[in-house]
Amino acid sequence: MIETTFPELDAPAVQRVSMPAPHGRGRRLSASSAYTVATYAILIVAAVIALFPFGYVVSTSLKSTMSLFAYPPDW
């Protein structure tokens, strides 16, 4: 019978885990963090632009007929 040993299975597994640095006052944003912030800012602006017509339609549906033709319009 042939005995085969695997030394990598006998040794305890040691893994290095790098912990993220705490967010302090002096810490700068990394490139990926700045990219994430910019992405969310663009998405929020796009959402406001996309929802504005819907809000206008809803507000118009709740007005009386006379106020629909008022100039300047009542927001």
All heavy atoms as a GROMACS GRO file, in nm:
protein
  571
    1MET      N    1   0.083  -0.117   0.000
    1MET     CA    2   0.000   0.000   0.000
    1MET      C    3   0.089   0.125   0.000
    1MET      O    4   0.189   0.130   0.068
    1MET     CB    5  -0.088  -0.001   0.123
    1MET     CG    6  -0.179   0.116   0.128
    1MET     SD    7  -0.293   0.103   0.264
    1MET     CE    8  -0.440   0.074   0.176
    2ILE      N    9   0.048   0.226  -0.078
    2ILE     CA   10   0.124   0.350  -0.088
    2ILE      C   11   0.061   0.454   0.002
    2ILE      O   12  -0.059   0.480  -0.004
    2ILE     CB   13   0.126   0.399  -0.234
    2ILE    CG1   14   0.188   0.294  -0.324
    2ILE    CG2   15   0.196   0.532  -0.244
    2ILE    CD1   16   0.179   0.327  -0.470
    3GLU      N   17   0.144   0.512   0.086
    3GLU     CA   18   0.096   0.621   0.173
    3GLU      C   19   0.136   0.753   0.112
    3GLU      O   20   0.250   0.772   0.074
    3GLU     CB   21   0.156   0.608   0.312
    3GLU     CG   22   0.091   0.503   0.394
    3GLU     CD   23   0.137   0.510   0.538
    3GLU    OE1   24   0.152   0.621   0.591
    3GLU    OE2   25   0.160   0.404   0.594
    4THR      N   26   0.038   0.841   0.102
    4THR     CA   27   0.066   0.973   0.048
    4THR      C   28   0.027   1.075   0.153
    4THR      O   29  -0.081   1.068   0.211
    4THR     CB   30  -0.017   0.998  -0.079
    4THR    OG1   31   0.004   0.892  -0.169
    4THR    CG2   32   0.020   1.128  -0.143
    5THR      N   33   0.114   1.168   0.178
    5THR     CA   34   0.083   1.274   0.274
    5THR      C   35   0.075   1.407   0.200
    5THR      O   36   0.144   1.430   0.101
    5THR     CB   37   0.190   1.283   0.384
    5THR    OG1   38   0.315   1.312   0.321
    5THR    CG2   39   0.200   1.153   0.461
    6PHE      N   40  -0.011   1.490   0.251
    6PHE     CA   41  -0.027   1.624   0.196
    6PHE      C   42   0.006   1.723   0.306
    6PHE      O   43  -0.076   1.748   0.394
    6PHE     CB   44  -0.170   1.645   0.147
    6PHE     CG   45  -0.208   1.553   0.034
    6PHE    CD1   46  -0.279   1.437   0.058
    6PHE    CD2   47  -0.171   1.583  -0.096
    6PHE    CE1   48  -0.313   1.352  -0.045
    6PHE    CE2   49  -0.205   1.499  -0.200
    6PHE     CZ   50  -0.277   1.382  -0.175
    7PRO      N   51   0.125   1.781   0.302
    7PRO     CA   52   0.164   1.872   0.410
    7PRO      C   53   0.075   1.995   0.418
    7PRO      O   54   0.056   2.052   0.525
    7PRO     CB   55   0.308   1.909   0.377
    7PRO     CG   56   0.332   1.867   0.237
    7PRO     CD   57   0.230   1.764   0.204
    8GLU      N   58   0.017   2.038   0.306
    8GLU     CA   59  -0.069   2.156   0.313
    8GLU      C   60  -0.200   2.128   0.388
    8GLU      O   61  -0.264   2.220   0.437
    8GLU     CB   62  -0.099   2.211   0.173
    8GLU     CG   63  -0.170   2.116   0.080
    8GLU     CD   64  -0.074   2.030  -0.001
    8GLU    OE1   65   0.048   2.041   0.015
    8GLU    OE2   66  -0.124   1.950  -0.080
    9LEU      N   67  -0.238   2.002   0.398
    9LEU     CA   68  -0.357   1.969   0.474
    9LEU      C   69  -0.327   1.955   0.622
    9LEU      O   70  -0.416   1.971   0.706
    9LEU     CB   71  -0.419   1.840   0.421
    9LEU     CG   72  -0.474   1.846   0.279
    9LEU    CD1   73  -0.526   1.709   0.238
    9LEU    CD2   74  -0.583   1.950   0.268
   10ASP      N   75  -0.204   1.923   0.656
   10ASP     CA   76  -0.166   1.908   0.795
   10ASP      C   77  -0.140   2.041   0.864
   10ASP      O   78  -0.164   2.056   0.983
   10ASP     CB   79  -0.040   1.820   0.807
   10ASP     CG   80  -0.067   1.677   0.761
   10ASP    OD1   81  -0.184   1.635   0.768
   10ASP    OD2   82   0.029   1.612   0.717
   11ALA      N   83  -0.092   2.139   0.791
   11ALA     CA   84  -0.059   2.269   0.850
   11ALA      C   85  -0.188   2.349   0.872
   11ALA      O   86  -0.283   2.341   0.793
   11ALA     CB   87   0.033   2.347   0.757
   12PRO      N   88  -0.193   2.423   0.981
   12PRO     CA   89  -0.312   2.506   1.004
   12PRO      C   90  -0.319   2.618   0.899
   12PRO      O   91  -0.218   2.674   0.858
   12PRO     CB   92  -0.291   2.563   1.144
   12PRO     CG   93  -0.145   2.555   1.168
   12PRO     CD   94  -0.096   2.437   1.090
   13ALA      N   95  -0.440   2.644   0.855
   13ALA     CA   96  -0.459   2.747   0.752
   13ALA      C   97  -0.449   2.886   0.816
   13ALA      O   98  -0.519   2.917   0.912
   13ALA     CB   99  -0.595   2.731   0.687
   14VAL      N  100  -0.358   2.965   0.764
   14VAL     CA  101  -0.340   3.101   0.813
   14VAL      C  102  -0.377   3.194   0.699
   14VAL      O  103  -0.319   3.188   0.592
   14VAL     CB  104  -0.195   3.126   0.858
   14VAL    CG1  105  -0.176   3.270   0.900
   14VAL    CG2  106  -0.156   3.030   0.967
   15GLN      N  107  -0.475   3.278   0.726
   15GLN     CA  108  -0.516   3.373   0.625
   15GLN      C  109  -0.494   3.513   0.678
   15GLN      O  110  -0.523   3.542   0.794
   15GLN     CB  111  -0.663   3.356   0.589
   15GLN     CG  112  -0.693   3.227   0.520
   15GLN     CD  113  -0.841   3.217   0.489
   15GLN    OE1  114  -0.921   3.289   0.545
   15GLN    NE2  115  -0.876   3.128   0.398
   16ARG      N  116  -0.444   3.597   0.592
   16ARG     CA  117  -0.428   3.737   0.628
   16ARG      C  118  -0.554   3.810   0.585
   16ARG      O  119  -0.591   3.808   0.469
   16ARG     CB  120  -0.308   3.797   0.560
   16ARG     CG  121  -0.180   3.745   0.614
   16ARG     CD  122  -0.074   3.844   0.591
   16ARG     NE  123   0.020   3.820   0.699
   16ARG     CZ  124   0.107   3.904   0.741
   16ARG    NH1  125   0.117   4.020   0.684
   16ARG    NH2  126   0.187   3.876   0.840
   17VAL      N  127  -0.616   3.872   0.679
   17VAL     CA  128  -0.736   3.949   0.650
   17VAL      C  129  -0.703   4.095   0.676
   17VAL      O  130  -0.667   4.131   0.788
   17VAL     CB  131  -0.855   3.904   0.738
   17VAL    CG1  132  -0.977   3.988   0.709
   17VAL    CG2  133  -0.882   3.757   0.716
   18SER      N  134  -0.715   4.174   0.574
   18SER     CA  135  -0.688   4.316   0.594
   18SER      C  136  -0.818   4.384   0.634
   18SER      O  137  -0.920   4.370   0.569
   18SER     CB  138  -0.632   4.378   0.466
   18SER     OG  139  -0.727   4.368   0.363
   19MET      N  140  -0.812   4.455   0.742
   19MET     CA  141  -0.928   4.526   0.793
   19MET      C  142  -0.931   4.664   0.730
   19MET      O  143  -0.828   4.729   0.714
   19MET     CB  144  -0.920   4.539   0.945
   19MET     CG  145  -0.918   4.405   1.018
   19MET     SD  146  -1.069   4.314   0.992
   19MET     CE  147  -1.180   4.409   1.090
   20PRO      N  148  -1.050   4.710   0.693
   20PRO     CA  149  -1.057   4.845   0.636
   20PRO      C  150  -1.024   4.950   0.742
   20PRO      O  151  -1.052   4.931   0.860
   20PRO     CB  152  -1.202   4.857   0.590
   20PRO     CG  153  -1.276   4.756   0.668
   20PRO     CD  154  -1.179   4.646   0.698
   21ALA      N  155  -0.964   5.056   0.697
   21ALA     CA  156  -0.928   5.163   0.790
   21ALA      C  157  -1.055   5.233   0.838
   21ALA      O  158  -1.151   5.246   0.763
   21ALA     CB  159  -0.837   5.264   0.720
   22PRO      N  160  -1.057   5.274   0.963
   22PRO     CA  161  -1.175   5.345   1.012
   22PRO      C  162  -1.190   5.480   0.944
   22PRO      O  163  -1.092   5.542   0.902
   22PRO     CB  164  -1.147   5.362   1.162
   22PRO     CG  165  -1.000   5.351   1.174
   22PRO     CD  166  -0.955   5.260   1.065
   23HIS      N  167  -1.314   5.524   0.932
   23HIS     CA  168  -1.340   5.653   0.868
   23HIS      C  169  -1.314   5.764   0.970
   23HIS      O  170  -1.395   5.788   1.058
   23HIS     CB  171  -1.484   5.660   0.819
   23HIS     CG  172  -1.512   5.564   0.708
   23HIS    ND1  173  -1.462   5.581   0.582
   23HIS    CD2  174  -1.581   5.448   0.706
   23HIS    CE1  175  -1.501   5.482   0.507
   23HIS    NE2  176  -1.572   5.400   0.578
   24GLY      N  177  -1.203   5.828   0.954
   24GLY     CA  178  -1.168   5.936   1.045
   24GLY      C  179  -1.180   6.070   0.976
   24GLY      O  180  -1.212   6.080   0.858
   25ARG      N  181  -1.154   6.175   1.048
   25ARG     CA  182  -1.165   6.309   0.991
   25ARG      C  183  -1.057   6.335   0.888
   25ARG      O  184  -1.080   6.404   0.791
   25ARG     CB  185  -1.154   6.414   1.102
   25ARG     CG  186  -1.275   6.420   1.187
   25ARG     CD  187  -1.265   6.535   1.282
   25ARG     NE  188  -1.386   6.541   1.363
   25ARG     CZ  189  -1.412   6.635   1.447
   25ARG    NH1  190  -1.326   6.732   1.467
   25ARG    NH2  191  -1.523   6.634   1.515
   26GLY      N  192  -0.940   6.282   0.908
   26GLY     CA  193  -0.830   6.311   0.819
   26GLY      C  194  -0.821   6.219   0.699
   26GLY      O  195  -0.732   6.231   0.617
   27ARG      N  196  -0.912   6.124   0.687
   27ARG     CA  197  -0.904   6.026   0.579
   27ARG      C  198  -0.963   6.083   0.451
   27ARG      O  199  -1.069   6.143   0.451
   27ARG     CB  200  -0.980   5.900   0.618
   27ARG     CG  201  -0.968   5.795   0.514
   27ARG     CD  202  -1.016   5.663   0.563
   27ARG     NE  203  -0.992   5.567   0.457
   27ARG     CZ  204  -1.080   5.479   0.419
   27ARG    NH1  205  -1.196   5.472   0.477
   27ARG    NH2  206  -1.053   5.396   0.322
   28ARG      N  207  -0.892   6.064   0.341
   28ARG     CA  208  -0.939   6.110   0.211
   28ARG      C  209  -1.020   6.002   0.144
   28ARG      O  210  -1.004   5.884   0.172
   28ARG     CB  211  -0.820   6.146   0.123
   28ARG     CG  212  -0.743   6.264   0.175
   28ARG     CD  213  -0.626   6.294   0.089
   28ARG     NE  214  -0.663   6.285  -0.052
   28ARG     CZ  215  -0.588   6.330  -0.150
   28ARG    NH1  216  -0.472   6.384  -0.124
   28ARG    NH2  217  -0.625   6.318  -0.275
   29LEU      N  218  -1.108   6.042   0.054
   29LEU     CA  219  -1.185   5.946  -0.023
   29LEU      C  220  -1.096   5.878  -0.126
   29LEU      O  221  -1.015   5.943  -0.192
   29LEU     CB  222  -1.299   6.017  -0.097
   29LEU     CG  223  -1.417   6.063  -0.013
   29LEU    CD1  224  -1.516   6.139  -0.102
   29LEU    CD2  225  -1.486   5.948   0.053
   30SER      N  226  -1.112   5.750  -0.139
   30SER     CA  227  -1.038   5.679  -0.242
   30SER      C  228  -1.108   5.701  -0.376
   30SER      O  229  -1.217   5.756  -0.384
   30SER     CB  230  -1.031   5.530  -0.210
   30SER     OG  231  -1.160   5.473  -0.214
   31ALA      N  232  -1.046   5.658  -0.482
   31ALA     CA  233  -1.103   5.678  -0.615
   31ALA      C  234  -1.236   5.604  -0.629
   31ALA      O  235  -1.330   5.656  -0.688
   31ALA     CB  236  -1.005   5.632  -0.721
   32SER      N  237  -1.245   5.484  -0.573
   32SER     CA  238  -1.369   5.409  -0.584
   32SER      C  239  -1.479   5.472  -0.501
   32SER      O  240  -1.596   5.470  -0.540
   32SER     CB  241  -1.348   5.263  -0.542
   32SER     OG  242  -1.312   5.256  -0.406
   33SER      N  243  -1.446   5.531  -0.386
   33SER     CA  244  -1.546   5.599  -0.305
   33SER      C  245  -1.595   5.724  -0.375
   33SER      O  246  -1.715   5.754  -0.374
   33SER     CB  247  -1.489   5.636  -0.169
   33SER     OG  248  -1.456   5.521  -0.096
   34ALA      N  249  -1.506   5.799  -0.435
   34ALA     CA  250  -1.545   5.919  -0.508
   34ALA      C  251  -1.632   5.882  -0.628
   34ALA      O  252  -1.729   5.950  -0.659
   34ALA     CB  253  -1.422   5.996  -0.552
   35TYR      N  254  -1.599   5.773  -0.694
   35TYR     CA  255  -1.679   5.725  -0.806
   35TYR      C  256  -1.819   5.686  -0.759
   35TYR      O  257  -1.917   5.717  -0.825
   35TYR     CB  258  -1.608   5.606  -0.871
   35TYR     CG  259  -1.685   5.547  -0.987
   35TYR    CD1  260  -1.687   5.610  -1.111
   35TYR    CD2  261  -1.755   5.428  -0.972
   35TYR    CE1  262  -1.757   5.555  -1.217
   35TYR    CE2  263  -1.825   5.373  -1.077
   35TYR     CZ  264  -1.826   5.437  -1.199
   35TYR     OH  265  -1.896   5.383  -1.304
   36THR      N  266  -1.829   5.620  -0.644
   36THR     CA  267  -1.958   5.580  -0.590
   36THR      C  268  -2.042   5.701  -0.554
   36THR      O  269  -2.162   5.707  -0.585
   36THR     CB  270  -1.939   5.490  -0.467
   36THR    OG1  271  -1.860   5.377  -0.504
   36THR    CG2  272  -2.071   5.442  -0.411
   37VAL      N  273  -1.982   5.800  -0.491
   37VAL     CA  274  -2.054   5.922  -0.454
   37VAL      C  275  -2.103   5.994  -0.578
   37VAL      O  276  -2.217   6.039  -0.586
   37VAL     CB  277  -1.964   6.013  -0.367
   37VAL    CG1  278  -2.026   6.151  -0.350
   37VAL    CG2  279  -1.940   5.950  -0.232
   38ALA      N  280  -2.018   6.004  -0.680
   38ALA     CA  281  -2.058   6.070  -0.805
   38ALA      C  282  -2.171   5.994  -0.874
   38ALA      O  283  -2.264   6.055  -0.928
   38ALA     CB  284  -1.938   6.084  -0.897
   39THR      N  285  -2.164   5.862  -0.872
   39THR     CA  286  -2.268   5.781  -0.934
   39THR      C  287  -2.402   5.803  -0.865
   39THR      O  288  -2.504   5.822  -0.931
   39THR     CB  289  -2.230   5.632  -0.929
   39THR    OG1  290  -2.106   5.613  -0.996
   39THR    CG2  291  -2.336   5.546  -0.994
   40TYR      N  292  -2.402   5.801  -0.732
   40TYR     CA  293  -2.527   5.823  -0.659
   40TYR      C  294  -2.580   5.964  -0.680
   40TYR      O  295  -2.701   5.984  -0.690
   40TYR     CB  296  -2.509   5.794  -0.510
   40TYR     CG  297  -2.515   5.647  -0.478
   40TYR    CD1  298  -2.406   5.581  -0.424
   40TYR    CD2  299  -2.630   5.574  -0.501
   40TYR    CE1  300  -2.411   5.446  -0.396
   40TYR    CE2  301  -2.637   5.440  -0.473
   40TYR     CZ  302  -2.527   5.376  -0.420
   40TYR     OH  303  -2.534   5.242  -0.392
   41ALA      N  304  -2.494   6.063  -0.688
   41ALA     CA  305  -2.538   6.200  -0.712
   41ALA      C  306  -2.606   6.212  -0.848
   41ALA      O  307  -2.712   6.274  -0.860
   41ALA     CB  308  -2.420   6.296  -0.702
   42ILE      N  309  -2.547   6.151  -0.949
   42ILE     CA  310  -2.606   6.153  -1.083
   42ILE      C  311  -2.740   6.080  -1.084
   42ILE      O  312  -2.838   6.126  -1.145
   42ILE     CB  313  -2.509   6.094  -1.187
   42ILE    CG1  314  -2.390   6.188  -1.204
   42ILE    CG2  315  -2.577   6.067  -1.320
   42ILE    CD1  316  -2.276   6.130  -1.284
   43LEU      N  317  -2.748   5.966  -1.015
   43LEU     CA  318  -2.872   5.891  -1.010
   43LEU      C  319  -2.983   5.968  -0.938
   43LEU      O  320  -3.100   5.962  -0.978
   43LEU     CB  321  -2.850   5.755  -0.944
   43LEU     CG  322  -2.772   5.653  -1.025
   43LEU    CD1  323  -2.742   5.530  -0.942
   43LEU    CD2  324  -2.849   5.616  -1.150
   44ILE      N  325  -2.948   6.040  -0.832
   44ILE     CA  326  -3.048   6.118  -0.759
   44ILE      C  327  -3.100   6.232  -0.846
   44ILE      O  328  -3.221   6.257  -0.852
   44ILE     CB  329  -2.988   6.170  -0.626
   44ILE    CG1  330  -2.972   6.052  -0.529
   44ILE    CG2  331  -3.077   6.278  -0.564
   44ILE    CD1  332  -2.893   6.085  -0.406
   45VAL      N  333  -3.011   6.301  -0.916
   45VAL     CA  334  -3.053   6.410  -1.005
   45VAL      C  335  -3.143   6.354  -1.116
   45VAL      O  336  -3.247   6.412  -1.149
   45VAL     CB  337  -2.930   6.483  -1.063
   45VAL    CG1  338  -2.970   6.577  -1.175
   45VAL    CG2  339  -2.859   6.560  -0.953
   46ALA      N  340  -3.106   6.240  -1.174
   46ALA     CA  341  -3.187   6.180  -1.280
   46ALA      C  342  -3.324   6.137  -1.227
   46ALA      O  343  -3.425   6.152  -1.297
   46ALA     CB  344  -3.114   6.060  -1.340
   47ALA      N  345  -3.329   6.087  -1.105
   47ALA     CA  346  -3.457   6.046  -1.046
   47ALA      C  347  -3.548   6.166  -1.024
   47ALA      O  348  -3.669   6.159  -1.049
   47ALA     CB  349  -3.433   5.972  -0.914
   48VAL      N  350  -3.491   6.277  -0.977
   48VAL     CA  351  -3.572   6.398  -0.956
   48VAL      C  352  -3.626   6.448  -1.090
   48VAL      O  353  -3.744   6.484  -1.101
   48VAL     CB  354  -3.489   6.506  -0.884
   48VAL    CG1  355  -3.559   6.641  -0.887
   48VAL    CG2  356  -3.462   6.465  -0.741
   49ILE      N  357  -3.541   6.449  -1.191
   49ILE     CA  358  -3.585   6.493  -1.324
   49ILE      C  359  -3.694   6.401  -1.378
   49ILE      O  360  -3.792   6.446  -1.439
   49ILE     CB  361  -3.465   6.502  -1.420
   49ILE    CG1  362  -3.374   6.617  -1.378
   49ILE    CG2  363  -3.510   6.519  -1.565
   49ILE    CD1  364  -3.242   6.622  -1.453
   50ALA      N  365  -3.681   6.271  -1.357
   50ALA     CA  366  -3.778   6.176  -1.408
   50ALA      C  367  -3.910   6.182  -1.330
   50ALA      O  368  -4.018   6.159  -1.386
   50ALA     CB  369  -3.721   6.034  -1.402
   51LEU      N  370  -3.905   6.213  -1.202
   51LEU     CA  371  -4.027   6.214  -1.119
   51LEU      C  372  -4.101   6.348  -1.124
   51LEU      O  373  -4.217   6.355  -1.085
   51LEU     CB  374  -3.993   6.179  -0.975
   51LEU     CG  375  -3.951   6.034  -0.953
   51LEU    CD1  376  -3.910   6.012  -0.808
   51LEU    CD2  377  -4.063   5.940  -0.991
   52PHE      N  378  -4.036   6.454  -1.170
   52PHE     CA  379  -4.100   6.585  -1.174
   52PHE      C  380  -4.227   6.585  -1.260
   52PHE      O  381  -4.331   6.636  -1.215
   52PHE     CB  382  -4.002   6.692  -1.221
   52PHE     CG  383  -4.062   6.829  -1.228
   52PHE    CD1  384  -4.087   6.900  -1.112
   52PHE    CD2  385  -4.097   6.884  -1.350
   52PHE    CE1  386  -4.144   7.025  -1.117
   52PHE    CE2  387  -4.153   7.009  -1.356
   52PHE     CZ  388  -4.178   7.081  -1.240
   53PRO      N  389  -4.226   6.532  -1.382
   53PRO     CA  390  -4.350   6.531  -1.461
   53PRO      C  391  -4.462   6.451  -1.395
   53PRO      O  392  -4.579   6.489  -1.401
   53PRO     CB  393  -4.309   6.467  -1.593
   53PRO     CG  394  -4.164   6.487  -1.602
   53PRO     CD  395  -4.113   6.484  -1.460
   54PHE      N  396  -4.427   6.342  -1.332
   54PHE     CA  397  -4.529   6.262  -1.262
   54PHE      C  398  -4.592   6.343  -1.148
   54PHE      O  399  -4.714   6.341  -1.130
   54PHE     CB  400  -4.466   6.134  -1.208
   54PHE     CG  401  -4.563   6.048  -1.132
   54PHE    CD1  402  -4.660   5.976  -1.200
   54PHE    CD2  403  -4.557   6.038  -0.995
   54PHE    CE1  404  -4.750   5.896  -1.132
   54PHE    CE2  405  -4.646   5.959  -0.925
   54PHE     CZ  406  -4.743   5.888  -0.994
   55GLY      N  407  -4.511   6.413  -1.072
   55GLY     CA  408  -4.564   6.497  -0.964
   55GLY      C  409  -4.652   6.608  -1.017
   55GLY      O  410  -4.755   6.642  -0.957
   56TYR      N  411  -4.614   6.666  -1.132
   56TYR     CA  412  -4.696   6.771  -1.192
   56TYR      C  413  -4.831   6.717  -1.236
   56TYR      O  414  -4.935   6.780  -1.217
   56TYR     CB  415  -4.623   6.834  -1.310
   56TYR     CG  416  -4.700   6.946  -1.374
   56TYR    CD1  417  -4.713   7.068  -1.310
   56TYR    CD2  418  -4.763   6.927  -1.496
   56TYR    CE1  419  -4.786   7.172  -1.367
   56TYR    CE2  420  -4.835   7.029  -1.554
   56TYR     CZ  421  -4.847   7.151  -1.490
   56TYR     OH  422  -4.919   7.252  -1.547
   57VAL      N  423  -4.833   6.598  -1.295
   57VAL     CA  424  -4.959   6.537  -1.339
   57VAL      C  425  -5.048   6.507  -1.219
   57VAL      O  426  -5.170   6.531  -1.222
   57VAL     CB  427  -4.931   6.410  -1.422
   57VAL    CG1  428  -5.057   6.330  -1.445
   57VAL    CG2  429  -4.866   6.447  -1.553
   58VAL      N  430  -4.991   6.455  -1.112
   58VAL     CA  431  -5.070   6.425  -0.993
   58VAL      C  432  -5.126   6.554  -0.934
   58VAL      O  433  -5.244   6.561  -0.896
   58VAL     CB  434  -4.985   6.347  -0.890
   58VAL    CG1  435  -5.056   6.337  -0.756
   58VAL    CG2  436  -4.953   6.208  -0.943
   59SER      N  437  -5.044   6.659  -0.925
   59SER     CA  438  -5.094   6.784  -0.868
   59SER      C  439  -5.201   6.847  -0.957
   59SER      O  440  -5.296   6.906  -0.908
   59SER     CB  441  -4.980   6.882  -0.846
   59SER     OG  442  -4.931   6.930  -0.969
   60THR      N  443  -5.188   6.833  -1.088
   60THR     CA  444  -5.289   6.886  -1.180
   60THR      C  445  -5.420   6.811  -1.166
   60THR      O  446  -5.528   6.870  -1.175
   60THR     CB  447  -5.238   6.877  -1.326
   60THR    OG1  448  -5.115   6.947  -1.334
   60THR    CG2  449  -5.337   6.936  -1.423
   61SER      N  450  -5.415   6.683  -1.142
   61SER     CA  451  -5.538   6.604  -1.129
   61SER      C  452  -5.615   6.640  -1.003
   61SER      O  453  -5.735   6.615  -0.994
   61SER     CB  454  -5.507   6.455  -1.130
   61SER     OG  455  -5.441   6.418  -1.010
   62LEU      N  456  -5.549   6.702  -0.906
   62LEU     CA  457  -5.617   6.738  -0.781
   62LEU      C  458  -5.668   6.882  -0.782
   62LEU      O  459  -5.732   6.924  -0.686
   62LEU     CB  460  -5.520   6.717  -0.664
   62LEU     CG  461  -5.470   6.574  -0.644
   62LEU    CD1  462  -5.365   6.569  -0.535
   62LEU    CD2  463  -5.585   6.481  -0.612
   63LYS      N  464  -5.642   6.957  -0.887
   63LYS     CA  465  -5.685   7.097  -0.894
   63LYS      C  466  -5.827   7.108  -0.950
   63LYS      O  467  -5.877   7.018  -1.018
   63LYS     CB  468  -5.592   7.176  -0.985
   63LYS     CG  469  -5.453   7.193  -0.932
   63LYS     CD  470  -5.368   7.271  -1.030
   63LYS     CE  471  -5.226   7.281  -0.984
   63LYS     NZ  472  -5.142   7.351  -1.080
   64SER      N  473  -5.888   7.223  -0.922
   64SER     CA  474  -6.018   7.250  -0.982
   64SER      C  475  -5.997   7.293  -1.127
   64SER      O  476  -5.886   7.329  -1.168
   64SER     CB  477  -6.091   7.359  -0.904
   64SER     OG  478  -6.022   7.482  -0.918
   65THR      N  479  -6.104   7.293  -1.204
   65THR     CA  480  -6.095   7.327  -1.346
   65THR      C  481  -6.047   7.470  -1.366
   65THR      O  482  -5.966   7.499  -1.455
   65THR     CB  483  -6.231   7.307  -1.414
   65THR    OG1  484  -6.275   7.175  -1.390
   65THR    CG2  485  -6.220   7.329  -1.563
   66MET      N  486  -6.094   7.564  -1.285
   66MET     CA  487  -6.056   7.703  -1.301
   66MET      C  488  -5.908   7.726  -1.271
   66MET      O  489  -5.844   7.808  -1.336
   66MET     CB  490  -6.142   7.792  -1.211
   66MET     CG  491  -6.287   7.799  -1.254
   66MET     SD  492  -6.309   7.850  -1.425
   66MET     CE  493  -6.251   8.017  -1.417
   67SER      N  494  -5.856   7.655  -1.174
   67SER     CA  495  -5.715   7.676  -1.141
   67SER      C  496  -5.621   7.612  -1.244
   67SER      O  497  -5.502   7.643  -1.247
   67SER     CB  498  -5.684   7.622  -1.001
   67SER     OG  499  -5.703   7.483  -0.998
   68LEU      N  500  -5.672   7.525  -1.329
   68LEU     CA  501  -5.590   7.468  -1.435
   68LEU      C  502  -5.550   7.572  -1.539
   68LEU      O  503  -5.444   7.563  -1.599
   68LEU     CB  504  -5.664   7.354  -1.506
   68LEU     CG  505  -5.687   7.228  -1.424
   68LEU    CD1  506  -5.770   7.130  -1.504
   68LEU    CD2  507  -5.556   7.165  -1.384
   69PHE      N  508  -5.637   7.670  -1.559
   69PHE     CA  509  -5.612   7.772  -1.661
   69PHE      C  510  -5.557   7.901  -1.603
   69PHE      O  511  -5.549   8.001  -1.674
   69PHE     CB  512  -5.742   7.799  -1.739
   69PHE     CG  513  -5.792   7.676  -1.810
   69PHE    CD1  514  -5.903   7.608  -1.763
   69PHE    CD2  515  -5.727   7.629  -1.922
   69PHE    CE1  516  -5.948   7.494  -1.828
   69PHE    CE2  517  -5.772   7.514  -1.986
   69PHE     CZ  518  -5.883   7.448  -1.940
   70ALA      N  519  -5.522   7.901  -1.478
   70ALA     CA  520  -5.469   8.022  -1.415
   70ALA      C  521  -5.329   8.051  -1.467
   70ALA      O  522  -5.250   7.961  -1.497
   70ALA     CB  523  -5.464   8.003  -1.264
   71TYR      N  524  -5.302   8.181  -1.480
   71TYR     CA  525  -5.167   8.222  -1.522
   71TYR      C  526  -5.119   8.327  -1.426
   71TYR      O  527  -5.187   8.427  -1.406
   71TYR     CB  528  -5.166   8.278  -1.664
   71TYR     CG  529  -5.026   8.310  -1.709
   71TYR    CD1  530  -4.943   8.210  -1.755
   71TYR    CD2  531  -4.977   8.439  -1.701
   71TYR    CE1  532  -4.816   8.238  -1.795
   71TYR    CE2  533  -4.848   8.468  -1.740
   71TYR     CZ  534  -4.767   8.368  -1.787
   71TYR     OH  535  -4.639   8.394  -1.825
   72PRO      N  536  -5.008   8.316  -1.363
   72PRO     CA  537  -4.914   8.203  -1.366
   72PRO      C  538  -4.972   8.081  -1.294
   72PRO      O  539  -5.055   8.095  -1.206
   72PRO     CB  540  -4.792   8.258  -1.294
   72PRO     CG  541  -4.841   8.366  -1.207
   72PRO     CD  542  -4.961   8.424  -1.276
   73PRO      N  543  -4.928   7.964  -1.332
   73PRO     CA  544  -4.986   7.843  -1.273
   73PRO      C  545  -4.956   7.831  -1.124
   73PRO      O  546  -4.851   7.874  -1.077
   73PRO     CB  547  -4.921   7.729  -1.351
   73PRO     CG  548  -4.800   7.788  -1.413
   73PRO     CD  549  -4.825   7.933  -1.431
   74ASP      N  550  -5.049   7.773  -1.052
   74ASP     CA  551  -5.030   7.749  -0.909
   74ASP      C  552  -4.961   7.613  -0.892
   74ASP      O  553  -5.012   7.511  -0.937
   74ASP     CB  554  -5.165   7.745  -0.835
   74ASP     CG  555  -5.234   7.879  -0.841
   74ASP    OD1  556  -5.164   7.981  -0.841
   74ASP    OD2  557  -5.359   7.878  -0.847
   75TRP      N  558  -4.845   7.616  -0.833
   75TRP     CA  559  -4.774   7.491  -0.813
   75TRP      C  560  -4.825   7.426  -0.687
   75TRP      O  561  -4.816   7.314  -0.662
   75TRP     CB  562  -4.624   7.513  -0.806
   75TRP     CG  563  -4.570   7.569  -0.933
   75TRP    CD1  564  -4.540   7.697  -0.958
   75TRP    CD2  565  -4.542   7.497  -1.054
   75TRP    NE1  566  -4.494   7.712  -1.086
   75TRP    CE2  567  -4.493   7.590  -1.147
   75TRP    CE3  568  -4.552   7.365  -1.091
   75TRP    CZ2  569  -4.456   7.554  -1.274
   75TRP    CZ3  570  -4.515   7.329  -1.218
   75TRP    CH2  571  -4.468   7.423  -1.309
   0.00000   0.00000   0.00000
